[in-house]
Amino acid sequence: MATAKKTTAKTPKKTAAACAKAGGSVASKSASALQGKKAPAFALSDAGGKTVALKDLIGANNLVLYFYPRDMTPGCTVEACSFRDNIAPLKALGAKVAGISADSSDSHARFVAKHSLNFPLLADPGNKVCQLYGVYKKKSLYGREFMGIERTTFVIDKSGVVRRVFAKVKVNGHTDEVIEALKELS
């Protein structure tokens, strides 16, 4: 008797035209439009498969919520490792860190283990939360247009209000910018 081989399909990136044709939003709302407003609530799975809600991450803490394109890529690794290496000053400023991408919990588990990350990574495979936060956008690379996550960081205060939005983040020096923004909240 033949056994079925288990395959794990990667979610293909949708082109902007395909997304529009399927009724999806090509131009999602702007991430910066959330500044000064209540952060949209969500509940996503972490690297261990446990459900983590926004309310679990804030409360007595400020939150650095960053969205990134993909686990194990050079820029995303630099960004994650920078947050890892600066977790002490971030915690000293009363902040937690969490990252979100469209990768699976299994992918996040490998990324966390490989780089000893000390904060949760949350899986948003359908990009629903990415759309809520206005970071799932039309992008282009080598003349090809597609939908993807624009690297963006939100600084959310203890009451759940977005106090700072960093859009189109350049990873080098970004953690220092976030630390300065948290100092302004104090």
N, C-alpha and C positions, 0 to 999 in steps of 0.2 A: 504494500500500500504506500503510495507516494505521500509525503508530507509537504504541506505548504510552507514555503520559505517566508519567514516573517520579514517584511520590509518596512522601513520607516521612510515615509515620503516627506521631503522638505516642501514647505509651502512656497510655491513659486511667487516671485515678486510680480505684482500686477502692473501692466503698463497703465499709464494715465488714461489712455483711450479705452482700454478694457474695463477699468474701474468706472469710468463715466457711463459706458454702455450698460454695465451691470447695475446702474443706479447708485453707485457709490459716489462719494464726494471727492472731486479732484482737488478743489481748493478748500481744505478744511479751515475752520476758524483759526484765527491767529492765536498762538500761545501767549503772546503779550497781552491779549485782551483779558486774560485771567488775572492780571496783576491788580491787587486790591479787592479781589473777589474771593469767595469761598472756593477752596479747591474741590473739584468734582470727586465725589465718593467713588470708591472701587473696592473690589475684593479679587485678588489674584493668587495663584499658586506660587510658592517659593521653590527654591531648588530641591527641597525635600518633599514637595507635593502638599505642604500645609497651606491652607488658605490664610492669607494676610490681607486685612482691610486697612484702608487709610486711617481709620480711627484707632487701629492697633499701633500705628507708627507715630501718631502725634498724641497730644494730651498734655503730658508734663514736659514734652520736648518740642523743639522746632524740628523741621524735617527738610533735608536736602534730598529732593526727589529728582533723579536724573534719568532721562530717556536716551538710549543709545541704539545704534543700528544692529549690531551683531556681536555675539560672543566670539572670543578668540581672534578677532581682527586686530591689527596693530593699534589703531587709534583708540578703540574701545578697551583694549588691554592697558594702554598707558593711562587712560582716564580712570579705570577701575583701580589700578594699582596706586594711583595718586590719592584717591579717596582712602584706600586701605592704609597707606603710609601716613596719612594725616588724620586718622580717626581720633587720636588723642586730643588735638586742638579743636576738632569739630565737637567732640563730646564735652570738652571744657566750656564750649560756648552753648551748651544745652541742646545740641542737635544730634539727630540720628540721620543715617544715610540709607537710601534704598535706590536700586536701579531697576529700570523696566526696559525690556525689549520684547520683540516678537518670538524670540527663541523659546524652546520648550523647557520645562523644569529639568529634564535630563541634561540638556545642553548647559543650563545654568549650573547644575551640580558639577559637571566636568570643569567648567570655567572657575567656579569657586574653589574646587580642590586644587586645580593646577596652579592658581595664583594666591592661595591662602586668603581669600577675601573674607573680611570680618564684618560684613553687612549683608542684608538680604538682596537677592536678585529675584525679580518677579516676572512671571511669564504671561505675556499678552499675545498669544498666537493669532488671534483674530483682529488685533490692532484696535479693539474697541476702546480701551483706555487711552491709547495713543491718539485716537480721534477726539475723545473727550477733552484732552489737553492740547489739541491743535498741533501735534507734532508729526502726524502722519500726512506727508505732503508729496506733491509732485517733485521729483528730483530728476536730474539728468547727468549722465556720465557718458563721455565719448559720443555725444549726439543722440543717445538713446534716452527716452523719457520713461520713468517708472515711478511707482508709488513706494515710499519708504519712510523710515523714521529720521527726522531731522534732529541731530544731537542737541538737546535742550535740557536745561536744569532749572528747577523751581525751588525757591526757598519759601517754605510754608511755615507760618508761625504756630504757636501752641494752640491758638483758637481755630486753626484750619484755614486761615486767610493767606493767599499767595502774596508775599511781600516783594519778591524779586523774580524776574524771569531772565535767564540767560539763553538767548536763541543763537543758533548756528555756532555752537561752542567750538572753540579751538582748544584742544586738550592741554597743550603746554601752558602752565600757569593758571589754569582754570580753578583749581582747588584754592589757590590764593585769593582769587576773586570771590569765591564762595565764602571763605573765612572772613573777608572784609565785609561782605553783605551781612553775615551773621553778627559781626561786631556792631553794626549799625542797628540791629534789632535789640541789642542789650541796653 
